[in-house]
Amino acid sequence: MVQETDLGSDHWQPVFDAASGTLQPLRTAPQVPDPCPETLVLDLLTPLRIKQDGHYMRAAQVSARALLGTLAARVSLLAELYAPEPAASGPAGSHAEPQILERSALHAAIDQVELEATQLRWVEWTRYSSRQRTHMQLGGLLGQLRLGGPGIAPLWPLIALGQWLHLGKGASPGSPFS
């Protein structure tokens, strides 16, 4: 298995050696997100499925809080599962949880982001599940939405990371693919 070291560079390096079953560390320079825009336009290119109160959110139900809260929860889960253990400090075995923003600061920033406009539509599609041996009816949101407000700046690293992690129902904990 190989991975491109810099997007668009056509320079590839191995990340997994199947013969030995070992994962190779990725050797790249840290990626710094572009400067934070004042207004953020998100293009949903694959169907987004966010559940709220047991139902999938439709276009009219999407909010900045639902979208960014779902993203924060996904990043938190992936950090819990895959972030390297921090060096122990203090009593033996005590570790700090990896976080992009402290929880109260995260919620305060999310509260300062507004959904300014949406051009979303719900799409349905069918796929066959070999495991369940049946056709499954699936649906999700496609289109574009625009976010604004002072909360975008402190959330920018989280939002920039979200373009690679994906979110919503179907984005599994072990994979960025939805």
Secondary structure as GFF3:
##gff-version 3
##sequence-region A 1 178
A	DSSP	beta_strand	2	4	.	.	.	ID=ss1
A	DSSP	beta_strand	12	14	.	.	.	ID=ss2
A	DSSP	beta_strand	16	17	.	.	.	ID=ss3
A	DSSP	beta_strand	22	23	.	.	.	ID=ss4
A	DSSP	beta_strand	39	48	.	.	.	ID=ss5
A	DSSP	beta_strand	51	52	.	.	.	ID=ss6
A	DSSP	beta_strand	55	56	.	.	.	ID=ss7
A	DSSP	three_ten_helix	59	61	.	.	.	ID=ss8
A	DSSP	alpha_helix	64	82	.	.	.	ID=ss9
A	DSSP	alpha_helix	103	111	.	.	.	ID=ss10
A	DSSP	beta_strand	114	129	.	.	.	ID=ss11
A	DSSP	beta_strand	134	148	.	.	.	ID=ss12
A	DSSP	alpha_helix	152	165	.	.	.	ID=ss13
###
